[in-house]
Amino acid sequence: MTTTTRILVTGGAGFIGSHYVRTLLGPDGPGDVTITVLDKLTYAGNLANLDEVRGHPGFTFVRGDICDAELVTRLLAEHDQVVHFAAESHVDRSIDGGAEFVRTNVVGTHTLIDAAHRTGIKVFVHISTDEVYGSIDEGSWPETDPLRPNSPYSSAKASSDLIALSYHRTHGLDVRVTRCSNNYGHHHFPEKVIPLFVTSLLDRKKVPLYGDGGNVRDWLHIDDHVQGIELVRTRGRAGEVYNIGGGTELSNKELTGLLLEACGADWDTSVEYVEDRKGHDRRYSVDCTKIREELGYRPRKSFEEGLAETVRWYRDNRSWWEPLSRRLVEAGPPA
């Protein structure tokens, strides 16, 4: 007899969380789960991201805040596992004001994991980022490297990692942490670099390139990220951290060139160099040996294929992103 696992997914209306939900409840999903999405629906949360699964019998949506202890405790009492995506994640916004990042990423995570401990949650998967490690000139970070975050965003995420892991060490809660490299793919909110550049280039607008464009990132398609998260949820070990990378390192200048080519734009008329971000980390690179050897993780989607699919999706889905882009323009820069 198959037992159904009841999963609470926080931030499930966002970019990565919604793809995780669509994947698990889709035709190739495990078939033995029900999912409740808890999402506050801030500017980056979008119910349209969940349209594909709204009619699924195993899907429930709750609008709410992970800082609401009463709500969180009530929901967790009805679930077996948590996959925790909910976070403020835009670095520029954190530089202009970090209070909301501390509230959501630190206080919210503590509220959630404390309730998980008190209600007997069996597995708590905490989704984090490679940015907690800081910047690395050569080589790649293993999970054992110390955390050296440089932005208010990454500092808040590092704090949430430590809070989550402390509940394993203190209370024995089965906490598993993932740290991913830069994600890309469809349904990505258009303030992040790839969707921002793609949507701007499709509208024949200029795109801003920070500094000399030499900052390097490793790119991970959301399909591969979700694959890694599922391996950690189903086969990972309690109290462990797992890096999840895509294996494609590009400088921002190299990425811009690929996006220009994909969108049929040229460098001279489409790119504007702008002042570099404060405290801009030069290079990120995660060592994925642990998740490969323990759980059998392998990125399946080449960057060439993934980028072409992503550009095509934005070209074909203006009705999804144009209202969001207008909202960002009307709101102005982060304040």
C-alpha positions in Angstrom: 0.0 0.0 0.0 1.5 3.4 -1.1 1.6 6.1 1.6 1.0 9.6 0.5 3.5 12.2 1.7 1.9 15.6 2.5 4.4 18.4 1.6 4.2 22.0 2.6 6.0 24.2 0.0 6.7 27.7 1.1 7.2 30.3 -1.6 5.6 27.9 -4.1 4.2 30.7 -6.3 7.7 32.0 -7.1 10.1 31.1 -9.9 11.8 27.9 -8.5 9.1 26.9 -6.0 6.3 26.9 -8.7 8.4 24.8 -11.0 9.0 22.3 -8.2 5.3 22.1 -7.6 4.4 21.7 -11.3 7.1 19.0 -11.6 5.9 16.9 -8.6 2.3 17.2 -9.5 2.9 16.7 -13.3 2.6 13.5 -15.3 6.2 12.5 -14.5 6.0 13.3 -10.8 6.3 10.7 -8.1 2.5 10.3 -7.7 2.7 9.7 -4.0 2.6 13.3 -2.8 0.1 16.1 -2.0 1.2 19.7 -1.9 0.1 22.7 0.0 1.7 26.0 -1.3 2.1 28.7 1.3 2.9 32.0 -0.4 2.5 35.6 0.7 2.2 36.7 -3.0 4.6 39.6 -2.7 5.7 41.4 -5.9 7.6 38.3 -7.1 4.9 35.7 -6.3 2.5 35.0 -9.1 -0.5 32.7 -8.9 -0.4 32.3 -12.7 2.8 30.2 -12.2 0.5 27.6 -10.7 -2.2 27.5 -13.3 -1.1 24.1 -14.6 -1.8 22.4 -11.2 -4.7 24.5 -9.8 -7.2 21.7 -10.6 -5.0 18.9 -9.4 -6.7 16.9 -6.5 -3.4 16.9 -4.6 -2.9 20.7 -4.7 -4.0 23.3 -2.1 -3.0 27.0 -2.0 -2.8 29.1 1.1 -2.0 32.8 1.0 0.0 33.7 4.1 3.2 34.8 5.7 5.9 32.4 7.0 6.3 34.9 9.9 2.8 34.1 11.1 3.5 31.6 13.8 -0.2 30.7 14.4 -0.8 30.0 10.7 2.4 28.1 10.2 1.9 25.9 13.2 -1.6 25.0 12.1 -0.5 24.1 8.6 2.5 22.1 9.7 0.4 20.0 12.0 -1.3 18.7 8.8 1.9 17.9 6.9 4.8 15.4 6.9 7.5 17.4 5.2 8.5 20.9 4.3 10.4 22.3 1.3 11.2 25.9 2.1 11.8 28.2 -0.8 10.2 31.4 0.6 12.8 34.2 0.7 13.6 37.7 -0.4 16.3 37.1 -3.0 17.1 40.2 -5.0 20.6 41.4 -4.1 20.2 45.0 -5.3 17.0 45.4 -3.2 18.9 44.1 -0.2 21.6 46.7 -0.7 19.1 49.5 -0.7 17.3 48.1 2.4 18.0 44.9 4.2 15.2 44.9 6.9 12.7 42.9 4.9 15.4 40.4 4.0 16.2 39.8 7.7 12.5 39.6 8.5 11.6 37.1 5.8 14.8 35.1 5.5 15.9 35.0 9.1 12.8 35.5 11.3 10.5 33.7 8.8 12.8 30.7 8.7 13.1 30.5 12.4 9.3 30.8 12.8 8.8 28.0 10.3 11.5 25.6 11.6 10.5 26.1 15.2 7.0 25.1 14.3 8.3 22.2 12.4 10.1 20.9 15.5 7.1 21.4 17.7 4.6 19.7 15.3 6.9 16.7 14.5 7.7 17.3 10.8 9.7 14.4 9.4 11.9 16.1 6.8 12.7 19.8 6.4 14.5 20.8 3.2 15.9 24.3 3.3 16.7 25.9 -0.1 19.7 28.2 0.1 22.2 29.7 -2.3 25.9 29.6 -3.2 26.1 33.3 -2.4 26.5 32.4 1.3 30.1 31.3 0.6 31.1 34.8 -0.6 33.5 35.0 -3.6 36.1 32.6 -4.8 38.9 33.4 -7.3 39.9 29.9 -8.2 38.5 26.4 -7.6 35.1 25.6 -6.1 33.5 25.6 -2.7 32.8 22.2 -1.0 30.0 22.2 1.6 32.5 22.3 4.4 33.9 25.8 3.4 33.1 28.6 5.9 30.4 31.0 5.1 31.6 34.5 4.1 28.5 36.3 2.7 29.0 39.9 1.4 25.5 41.3 0.8 22.6 41.8 3.1 20.7 39.2 1.1 23.4 36.5 1.3 24.0 37.3 5.0 20.4 36.8 5.7 20.4 33.5 3.8 23.6 32.3 5.6 21.8 33.1 8.9 18.8 31.1 7.9 21.1 28.1 7.0 22.6 28.2 10.5 19.3 28.5 12.2 17.9 25.6 10.2 20.9 23.4 10.9 20.9 24.3 14.6 17.5 22.6 14.9 19.0 19.4 13.7 22.0 19.6 16.1 19.9 20.7 19.1 16.6 18.9 18.6 17.4 16.1 16.1 15.0 17.5 13.4 15.8 16.1 10.0 17.0 19.2 8.3 18.6 19.1 4.8 20.1 22.2 3.2 20.7 22.8 -0.5 22.9 25.5 -1.9 22.3 26.2 -5.6 24.1 28.2 -8.2 22.4 30.8 -10.4 19.1 29.5 -11.7 17.5 30.3 -15.1 14.5 29.1 -17.1 10.9 30.0 -17.9 8.5 31.9 -15.4 11.5 33.8 -14.0 10.6 37.2 -12.6 11.8 39.9 -15.0 14.1 41.8 -12.6 16.7 39.0 -12.6 19.5 39.2 -15.1 18.5 36.6 -17.8 14.8 37.5 -18.0 15.5 41.2 -17.6 18.0 41.1 -20.5 15.8 38.8 -22.7 12.6 40.9 -22.2 14.5 44.1 -22.7 16.2 42.9 -25.9 12.9 41.6 -27.3 11.5 45.1 -26.9 14.7 46.6 -28.5 15.7 48.3 -25.3 19.2 48.6 -23.9 20.5 46.2 -21.2 22.7 47.3 -18.2 26.0 45.5 -17.8 27.7 46.0 -14.4 31.3 47.2 -14.2 33.6 45.4 -16.7 31.3 42.5 -17.1 33.9 40.1 -15.7 31.8 38.7 -12.8 31.5 34.9 -13.2 28.5 32.7 -12.3 27.6 29.1 -12.7 24.3 28.6 -14.4 21.7 25.9 -13.4 18.5 25.2 -15.3 15.4 24.9 -13.1 14.8 21.4 -14.3 18.2 20.3 -13.0 17.7 22.2 -9.7 14.4 20.5 -9.1 16.0 17.2 -9.9 18.6 17.9 -7.2 16.1 19.1 -4.6 14.1 15.9 -5.1 17.2 13.7 -4.6 17.9 15.5 -1.4 14.3 15.3 -0.2 13.9 11.6 -0.9 17.5 10.3 -0.4 19.5 13.0 1.4 20.9 12.6 4.9 19.7 14.5 8.0 21.9 17.5 9.0 23.7 17.6 5.7 24.3 20.4 3.1 24.3 19.6 -0.6 25.6 22.0 -3.3 23.7 21.9 -6.6 25.4 23.4 -9.7 24.8 23.5 -13.4 28.4 23.2 -14.6 28.4 26.2 -17.0 30.5 29.1 -15.8 30.2 32.3 -17.7 31.2 35.9 -17.2 28.4 38.4 -17.3 30.0 39.7 -20.5 29.9 36.2 -22.1 26.3 35.7 -21.0 25.3 39.0 -22.5 26.9 38.1 -25.8 24.9 34.8 -25.9 21.7 36.6 -25.1 22.3 39.3 -27.7 22.8 36.5 -30.3 19.7 34.6 -29.2 17.5 37.8 -29.4 18.9 39.0 -32.7 20.4 42.2 -31.1 23.9 43.8 -31.5 26.3 44.9 -28.8 26.8 48.6 -29.9 23.2 49.6 -29.8 21.9 47.3 -27.0 24.4 47.3 -24.2 25.0 50.0 -21.7 27.8 49.7 -19.1 26.7 50.9 -15.7 28.4 51.4 -12.3 29.2 48.2 -10.6 27.1 46.9 -7.8 28.4 47.6 -4.3 30.3 44.7 -2.9 29.8 42.7 -6.1 31.1 39.2 -5.7 33.6 38.4 -8.5 33.0 34.7 -8.9 30.9 31.8 -7.6 31.6 28.1 -8.1 30.2 25.2 -6.1 31.8 21.7 -5.9 29.0 19.2 -6.5 31.1 16.1 -5.7 29.0 15.2 -2.7 25.5 15.2 -4.4 26.9 13.4 -7.4 28.6 10.6 -5.4 26.0 10.2 -2.7 22.7 10.8 -4.6 23.6 10.3 -8.3 22.9 13.9 -9.4 23.9 15.0 -12.9 22.8 18.1 -14.7 20.8 16.9 -17.7 20.2 20.1 -19.7 23.0 21.7 -21.6 23.2 25.5 -21.3 22.8 25.9 -25.0 19.5 24.0 -25.0 18.2 25.6 -21.8 19.0 29.1 -22.9 17.3 28.6 -26.3 14.2 27.2 -24.6 14.1 30.1 -22.2 14.4 32.8 -24.8 11.7 31.0 -26.9 9.4 30.9 -23.8 9.7 34.6 -23.2 9.2 35.3 -26.9 6.0 33.3 -26.9 4.6 34.4 -23.5 4.5 38.2 -23.5 1.1 38.1 -21.7 2.9 36.6 -18.7 5.8 39.0 -18.4 4.7 42.3 -19.9 2.4 43.2 -16.9 5.2 42.3 -14.5 7.7 44.4 -16.4 5.3 47.4 -16.4 4.8 47.0 -12.7 8.6 47.1 -12.1 8.9 50.3 -14.3 6.1 52.0 -12.4 7.6 51.0 -9.0 10.9 52.5 -10.0 14.3 51.3 -8.6 14.4 49.4 -5.3 13.9 51.7 -2.3 
